[in-house]
């Protein structure tokens, strides 16, 4: 049980380390005859790619993906799809000074405790570099989700939240923060420039929304869609919390305030007045937009001295050199989108396997 695989029917297994020769993944369970090429995957990788602004790590990686198997004459064959990205800008020497050091906030100590050794070069397997392959797999998952739109945005940095009254999805790709509010993006730019100069970092909150999701995805009790989505998001590096719909804010509401009232539509469709539940009830999708948010902690690699210990148990001070994101939450946006897509694709296949004649819309035709 190495736990490098996510999903049941649509299964994604990633491999590789931050400073190894390459990273890759195998996507198993993808249905046959789906049009697929590197050009379908690359745009999503380009959104996550490092070095695109002064607010993310300056590691220069083209992240050019290659399909090694599972595609013939431009279509999936139904066999495992293998993807690979070559690492080209490793600077392992940046980490030589921490070979015998445990960095606070990192997985150094826990990897040593579990395996008895660790790859100190950029964190090895614990590096966010691995998430590039999730984004690649997510691009394939989107091909299965016909009619479903998945979008993510950064909604808070260091407690400074976007103005939801000014929310504009078209603005997300117009600034380096995936921010839907240009005024907030300007504030964040000033904030991160100061943090970057001081060698510090800050946390963030990412929101991901999936629209057009059919009803019925998910299952009681141990296959709940929201439980699997929470697991998917918590598996992303540096994520420390997930909420669905109103999440923790629902604990401050009364039952009357929290209820998503329903009424019949003109064609027998179910109309909801609100979406406090985030599109999921009883672990099963309702056909409303699925809304989730996840909290990303501040980047642990700092230029500021921090108290720690070394592999001999001696007290030391750590200063982490190298190229790091002042806010790792920024590049987590396309990763969150990808994990949403992978989870929904897996649940869609599971739903069709159990109930192939299930309706794709929630309607109650009138007699």
N, C-alpha and C positions, 0 to 999 in steps of 0.2 A: 504494500500500500504506500506508494510514493506520493500520492495526492497531487499530481501534476495535471490532472484531467478534470474538466468541468462539463457537466451535462450528462444526460441519459441517452437519448436517441441522437441528438445533435451534440457530438462530443468533441471538445477541443482540448488537445494536449500540447503544452508548450515545452520547449527545451532551450538550453543555452544560457550563457552567463554574460554579464555586462562587458567583460573584457576578453571573452573568448573569441574565436575566429568568426562565429556567426550565431544568430538566434533563429529559431524556427518554430513551427507548429504543425500538427497534423489535425485536420478536420475530418472526422469520421461521421457517417450517417447522413451526409448531404444527399438528397434525392438526385437521380440522374436527369440528364437532358436540360439542365439549367445553364443558360449562356454565362460563361465566366472567362475572364482574362485578367492579366495583371493590371490592365487599364481600369478595371472595375474596382480594384483594391487600392491602387496607388493614391487616389485623391484623399482617401481617409487617412492614410499614413502621412501624407503631406501636412495635414492639419495638426497632427501630433508631433511631427518631426522637431528635434531640438535645434537650437541655434537660430531660430527665426526672428527673435527680438532680443533686446537687452534685458528682458524680464524673465528669461528662461536660461537654462544651461547653454553655454557656448560650444558644447561638444558638436562638431560638424559631422552629421551622419546623413547621407542621402536617403537611407532607408528604402532602397529600391528592392521591391519584392520579386521573387521568382517562384513560379509554380512548377514543382518538380513531378507531381503525379496527380492522378484523379481527374484530369481534363484531357479530352481528345477532340480535335477539330472544333475547339471553342465551346465545348459543352461538358458539363460534369458527367462522369461515367457511373457514379454511384459508389465508387471505390474511394479509399482514403485520399484526401487532398493534402499534399505536403507543400508547405511554403517555407522559404528561407530568405533571410536578410543578412548580408555580410556586414560585420562590424569593421569600420574603416578608420575610426578616429580614437582608438584607445590610447590612453596615456597612463599605463599602469604604474609608471614611476611616481605619479602624483600621490600614490597610496603606500609607497614603500615605508614611509615614516609611521604608518599605523599598523604595520604587520603584526605587532605584538601589543596592540592597543585596542581597548573596547570603547567605541565612540558612543557617548550618551545619546539615547533616542533611536539608535540603529539596532539592527538585528544581529550585530556582531556577537554579543554575549549569548543570546539565545541559540544561535546557530552553533556556537562552540559547545554549549551545554547539550544540544541534541545530537550533533554529529561527531563531536570531538575534534573538529577542524572546521575551517571556514576559508572561503575565497575572499581575501581582504581587498582585492582589486575592484573598487567601485561597488562593493557589496555582493559581487558574484550573482547568485541566483535571486537574492533579495532586492536587487536593483530594479528601479522602475523601467529600466531598459527592456525588461521582459514584456511590458505592456504593449510594445509595438506589435507583437504577434497577436495579442487580443484584438487590437484594432483591425488587423488583417483578417482575422477570423470573423470579426463582427461584420466586415464588408460582405463576406459570403453569406452570413446569416440574414442580412438585409435582403438578399436576393430571394429568400423564401417568404419574406413578409410582404406580399403584394398588398398594396393599399394602406400599409402602415408607414407613418412618418415618425421618425425618432430624431429629436433635437435636444441638445444640451446647452446650458449657459452657466457662466460663473455668476452667482447671485450675491456673494459677500466675500470680502477680503478683510481679515482682521476685524470683523464686526461691522464694517462699513457696508451696508446693504444697498442693492439697486433700488431705484424708484420704480415700483411695479406699475405706477400710472404712466410711466414713460417707456414701458416695455415694447421693444421692436425686434422681432426675430431677425429681420434683415440686417440689423446692426451687429449681430454676433460675430460674423466673419469680417467685419470692417475695422476691428481693433485687436490688439495683441492679447486681450483678456477674455475673449469669447463673451463679452459683456453686452446685454441687450439694451443698455441705457448709456448713450454716449457721454452724458454729463458725469455719470458715475465713473466711467472709464478714465476720464481726465483726472478725477480725484485719485484714483488708484495709481495712475502713472506717477504722480508726485510722491505718493506714499511709498511705492516700491523703489523709486530712485533713492530715497533717503535710506531705506532698509538695506539696499544693495551696497551703498557706500559705507554703511556702518558694519557690514559683514553679518547682518542679522537676517531673519526670515519671518514669515507670517503664514497663518492658516487661511483656509477658504471654505466656502460652501458651494457645491455644484448641484444644479437642478437638471433633471432629465425628464422629458415628457414624450410619451408615445401615444400618438393619435391614430385612430382607425383600427385599433386592436379588436378582434372579434370577441364576442362573449363566450364564456365557457372555458377559457384557459386556466389551468390550475386544478388542483384536486385536494379534497380533505383527506386526512388531516395533516399528513406528513409530506405532501407534495404541493403545498400552498404556493401560489404564484408569488405572493409578496414575500414569503419566507425565502424562496429561491432568489428573488431579486435582491433581498437584503444580503444573502450569502454572496451573491455575485459582486455587489458593490463593496462589501467588507473585505473581499479578497484582493481588492486593488491596494497597492502600496500606500501607506500613510493614512488610509481611511479609518476613522475612529467612531463613526456613528452614521446611521441610516434612518430616514423616516419616510413613510408612505403617506401621501395625501397631506392632511394637516399635521400628522405625526404627533409630536409632543404637545403641540398647541391644543390638540383635541382634549387633553387632560384638563384644560381650563374651561371647557365648554359644558353647557348642560346638554342633556340628551335631546332636548327640543332644538337647540342651536346646531347640534352636530348631525341631525338627521338629514339625509339626502332625499328629500321628498320626490315622489314620482307621480306622473300623470300620463294619461294616454295621448299619443300624438294622432294626427289626422289619418295616418295610414296604419294605425295599430302599433306603431313603434313606441318604445318606452322613453319618456322624456324626464330627465332629472333636473331639478331646480338648482342643485349645488353639487359639488364633488369633494366633500370633506374626506371621503374614503379613498380618494386617489385612484378611482377606477377599479378597485378590487374589494369584493365583499366575500367573507367566508373563505378567503384564499383563491377566489375565482374571479376572472375579469368580468366586468359588467357591460363593456363596450364604450364606457366613458374613457376619456384620456387617462392614461396611467401616469401619475405624477410622483416622483420621488426626489429626495435630496440626500446628499451625503456630505459629511464634514471631513475635511482633509487637514491633518495637523501641520504645523509649520515644518519646513525642511529641517532635518536634524543636523545636516552638515553646515557648520558655522565657522566663520573666521574668528570668532570670539573664543577666548580660553574657557574651557569647561573642566570641572573636576571629574576624574574618572580613575580607573585602575588599568594595569596592564596584565598580560597573561601570567605574570608571576605574583599577582595580587597586590602589587605595590601602588601606592597613591601617586597619581600623575596629573598633569594638565594636558588637555587635548585641544589642538587647533587643526581643523580639517581643511587641507588645501584641495585644490582641484576646481572643477567647473560644476556649479550646482545651481538649481533653481531657487531664487529668493522666495518664490511661492509655488510649490509643486502642484497646488490645486489648479493652476492655469492649464497645464497639459493633461490634467485628469479629465477634462471635459470630453474630448473624443474617446477616451477610455471608458468613461461611464456610458456613453452612447453605445459603444461596442458591446459592453456587458449586458446592457438592456436588450440589444438585438439578439445576442447569443441565447439569453434566457428565454426570450419570447419565441425564437425559432425552435428551441428544444421543446417548449410547452405546446407549441402548435403541432409538432409532429406527434407528441404524446397524446394530445387531444384527438387528433385524427385517427390514431391507431385504436383508441378506445371507442370513439364515436364518429365514424367516418361520415355519417349523414347529418352531423350537427349543423344547425343553421349558422350563417355567418353574420346575421343581424338579430337583434333582440326585438321580436315583434309578436303580437298576440292578435291575429286577424279577427275581426269582428264577424259574427254570423250575419 
